[in-house]
Amino acid sequence: MSKRILITGGAGCLGSNLIEHLYSNGHIICAVDNFATGKKEVIPEQDRLQVIEGSVADDVLVNHVFKDFKPDYVIHSAAAYKDPMDWSEDSRTNVIGSINVAKAALENGVQRLINFQTALCYGRPTSIPIPIDHPTKPFTSYGISKTAGEAYFMNSELPTISLRLANICGPRLAIGPIPTFYKRLKAGQDCFCSESVRDFLDMSDFINLIDLALDENSPLGLFNVSTGVGHSIHDVFCAVCNYLEIETPEVPIAPIGSDDIAEVVLDPAETEVAFNWKAKFDFQSTIQNQLRWYDKFGINDIFSHLAVPAKAKN
């Protein structure tokens, strides 16, 4: 049975991949995006897919979309992150935008909302992998604003699932070390690695979980979404070199910046039990799937929620 699904941030990496998947399954979709980081051409308007340009920070627009489209489900993927010093924009989109979406969803009887949350909500964790009940202590503008937005959803009467996400890899990924290394190595440019460790999840595994979360009988609440296995940024660099058949050079290792975190690896144990779900793709397969997509479609802009890193060291 088809669902009416509103997706905010529909032109972003996660939103656009979900639109392709859900559209192919016969659902009726409305996408909202201001195209600050997403590309308009990746979600062309067509039968069963309505595309609206605008920001979730615009309460008039949000209310109009909800009343006109009448969604049964909402996937809240919209987020501001491209300028780590633009606190005002982060607050407008990630806090006020979330409030606008929450209020409109409540007023229009939305059956379920799925919110996407950054793993940066945990700040500098005291245990690895990070359990879902770990305290939230964000310290970056992106982390702080996204955590505030999540709190509004979770403290409302809106049936909400908030997914705290690992690094999701898939078509149109434009943030992080994988596209950066691929683009620079292909151009013969120098690279450096940070000392950080992260977890990486394949888009197919992520989409499988979303299908489960859209089931009206699935649980509500907070859930980590991850393989639960961490890899260093140097591991990513080596994987990209191996894929490109480049002899892995020695590269400078940059210390963790003041706005960065040494290790972020989420514990998905409760998610695996609650949804009977588990990631199927391992690290090497995930990286290779990502790089094959770049081979075919290339890379445009690359964004980061971090400030310019400290000078790398040898």
NORGIJO-V131399 format. One record per residue. RES is the residue in one letter. SS is DSSP state (h for helix, s for strand, l for the rest). PSI is psi as a letter, one per 40 degrees, with the letter a starting at -180 (none if undefined). D_LAST is the distance of its C-alpha to the last C-alpha in Angstrom with 2 decimals. Layout:
RES & SS & PSI & D_LAST
RES & SS & PSI & D_LAST
This chain:
M & l & h & 57.32
S & l & i & 55.41
K & l & i & 53.77
R & s & h & 53.32
I & s & h & 49.63
L & s & h & 48.03
I & s & h & 44.29
T & s & i & 42.52
G & l & f & 39.35
G & l & e & 40.87
A & l & e & 38.81
G & l & i & 35.43
C & h & d & 33.65
L & h & d & 35.43
G & h & d & 38.68
S & h & d & 39.13
N & h & d & 38.49
L & h & d & 41.00
I & h & d & 43.49
E & h & d & 43.39
H & h & d & 43.93
L & h & d & 46.56
Y & h & d & 48.39
S & h & d & 48.71
N & l & e & 50.29
G & l & e & 52.98
H & l & i & 52.00
I & s & h & 52.84
I & s & h & 49.80
C & s & h & 49.25
A & s & h & 45.77
V & s & h & 44.82
D & s & i & 41.74
N & l & e & 40.99
F & l & f & 38.58
A & l & d & 35.87
T & l & d & 33.25
G & l & i & 35.55
K & l & h & 37.42
K & h & d & 41.21
E & h & e & 41.76
V & h & e & 40.34
I & h & g & 43.36
P & l & h & 46.41
E & l & h & 49.55
Q & s & a & 52.04
D & l & h & 54.72
R & l & e & 53.69
L & s & h & 50.58
Q & s & h & 50.90
V & s & h & 48.02
I & s & h & 48.14
E & s & h & 45.85
G & l & i & 45.20
S & l & i & 43.28
V & l & e & 44.01
A & l & e & 43.97
D & l & g & 47.29
D & h & d & 49.83
V & h & d & 52.68
L & h & d & 50.89
V & h & d & 49.85
N & h & d & 53.41
H & h & d & 54.85
V & h & d & 52.62
F & h & d & 53.57
K & h & d & 57.27
D & h & d & 57.39
F & h & d & 55.33
K & l & g & 56.31
P & l & i & 53.38
D & l & d & 53.88
Y & s & i & 50.14
V & s & h & 47.18
I & s & h & 43.52
H & s & g & 41.55
S & l & e & 38.31
A & l & h & 38.16
A & l & i & 35.17
A & l & h & 33.53
Y & l & e & 29.74
K & l & d & 28.50
D & l & h & 28.10
P & l & e & 26.63
M & l & e & 28.41
D & l & g & 31.76
W & h & d & 33.23
S & h & d & 36.73
E & h & d & 36.25
D & h & d & 34.56
S & h & d & 37.57
R & h & d & 40.09
T & h & d & 38.94
N & h & d & 37.57
V & h & c & 40.14
I & h & d & 43.21
G & h & d & 42.85
S & h & d & 42.83
I & h & d & 45.85
N & h & d & 47.67
V & h & d & 47.07
A & h & d & 48.12
K & h & d & 51.30
A & h & d & 52.28
A & h & d & 51.70
L & h & d & 53.91
E & h & d & 56.59
N & l & e & 56.75
G & l & f & 56.87
V & l & h & 53.62
Q & l & d & 53.69
R & s & i & 49.97
L & s & h & 46.70
I & s & h & 43.27
N & s & h & 40.48
F & s & h & 36.80
Q & s & i & 34.53
T & s & i & 30.76
A & h & e & 29.01
L & h & e & 27.58
C & h & d & 31.05
Y & h & e & 29.99
G & l & a & 27.37
R & l & h & 25.10
P & l & i & 26.98
T & l & e & 28.23
S & l & i & 28.73
I & l & h & 27.21
P & l & i & 28.69
I & s & h & 30.16
P & l & i & 33.98
I & l & d & 36.16
D & l & e & 37.68
H & l & h & 34.44
P & l & i & 34.96
T & l & h & 33.76
K & l & f & 31.59
P & l & i & 29.98
F & l & e & 28.21
T & l & i & 27.28
S & h & d & 30.05
Y & h & d & 29.97
G & h & d & 30.12
I & h & d & 32.76
S & h & d & 34.97
K & h & d & 34.85
T & h & d & 35.71
A & h & d & 38.60
G & h & d & 39.84
E & h & d & 39.79
A & h & d & 41.76
Y & h & d & 44.50
F & h & d & 44.92
M & h & d & 44.95
N & l & e & 47.39
S & l & i & 49.80
E & l & e & 52.55
L & l & h & 50.83
P & l & h & 50.20
T & s & h & 46.39
I & s & h & 43.62
S & s & h & 40.18
L & s & h & 37.38
R & s & h & 33.96
L & s & h & 31.68
A & l & a & 28.56
N & s & h & 26.63
I & s & h & 29.53
C & s & h & 28.77
G & l & a & 31.45
P & l & h & 33.07
R & l & e & 31.95
L & l & h & 28.84
A & l & f & 27.15
I & s & i & 24.64
G & l & a & 21.36
P & h & d & 18.61
I & h & d & 21.11
P & h & d & 22.74
T & h & d & 19.59
F & h & d & 17.86
Y & h & d & 21.26
K & h & d & 22.05
R & h & d & 18.86
L & h & d & 18.71
K & h & d & 22.44
A & l & e & 22.05
G & l & f & 19.40
Q & l & i & 16.93
D & l & i & 13.15
C & l & i & 11.97
F & s & i & 9.43
C & s & i & 10.37
S & s & i & 11.35
E & l & e & 11.86
S & l & i & 15.54
V & s & h & 18.33
R & s & i & 21.38
D & s & i & 24.67
F & s & h & 25.98
L & s & h & 29.69
D & s & i & 31.56
M & h & d & 33.98
S & h & d & 36.89
D & h & d & 36.45
F & h & d & 36.29
I & h & d & 39.41
N & h & d & 41.25
L & h & d & 40.77
I & h & d & 42.03
D & h & d & 45.15
L & h & d & 45.78
A & h & d & 45.18
L & l & e & 47.75
D & l & h & 50.39
E & l & e & 52.78
N & l & e & 52.93
S & l & i & 49.19
P & l & i & 48.00
L & l & i & 46.92
G & s & a & 44.25
L & s & h & 40.49
F & s & h & 38.45
N & s & i & 34.84
V & s & h & 34.09
S & l & i & 31.37
T & l & d & 30.91
G & l & e & 29.80
V & l & h & 26.84
G & s & i & 23.22
H & s & i & 20.27
S & s & i & 16.58
I & h & d & 15.25
H & h & d & 13.27
D & h & d & 16.84
V & h & d & 18.07
F & h & d & 15.63
C & h & d & 16.73
A & h & d & 20.31
V & h & d & 20.30
C & h & d & 18.98
N & h & d & 21.65
Y & h & d & 24.28
L & l & e & 23.63
E & l & f & 23.69
I & l & h & 20.37
E & l & h & 18.43
T & l & h & 15.35
P & l & i & 12.35
E & l & h & 8.82
V & l & i & 7.26
P & s & i & 4.55
I & s & h & 6.02
A & s & h & 8.15
P & l & i & 10.35
I & l & h & 13.98
G & l & i & 15.92
S & l & d & 19.25
D & l & e & 21.15
D & l & i & 19.41
I & l & h & 20.09
A & l & d & 17.96
E & s & h & 20.51
V & s & h & 23.58
V & l & h & 25.76
L & s & i & 29.47
D & l & h & 32.30
P & l & e & 34.89
A & h & d & 37.46
E & h & d & 40.13
T & h & d & 39.75
E & h & d & 40.20
V & h & d & 43.41
A & h & d & 44.79
F & h & e & 44.50
N & l & f & 44.63
W & l & i & 41.41
K & l & h & 38.27
A & l & h & 35.38
K & l & d & 36.08
F & l & h & 32.98
D & l & i & 29.97
F & h & d & 26.32
Q & h & d & 26.25
S & h & d & 29.62
T & h & d & 28.67
I & h & d & 25.63
Q & h & d & 27.78
N & h & d & 30.63
Q & h & d & 28.49
L & h & d & 27.11
R & h & d & 30.63
W & h & d & 31.84
Y & h & d & 29.31
D & h & d & 30.47
K & h & d & 33.98
F & h & e & 33.74
G & l & a & 30.47
I & l & h & 28.49
N & l & b & 29.53
D & l & i & 28.07
I & l & h & 25.04
F & s & i & 25.18
S & l & i & 23.16
H & l & e & 24.56
L & l & i & 21.35
A & l & i & 20.70
V & l & h & 17.99
P & l & i & 14.68
A & l & i & 12.71
K & l & h & 10.04
A & l & i & 6.88
K & s & i & 3.81
N & l & none & 0.00
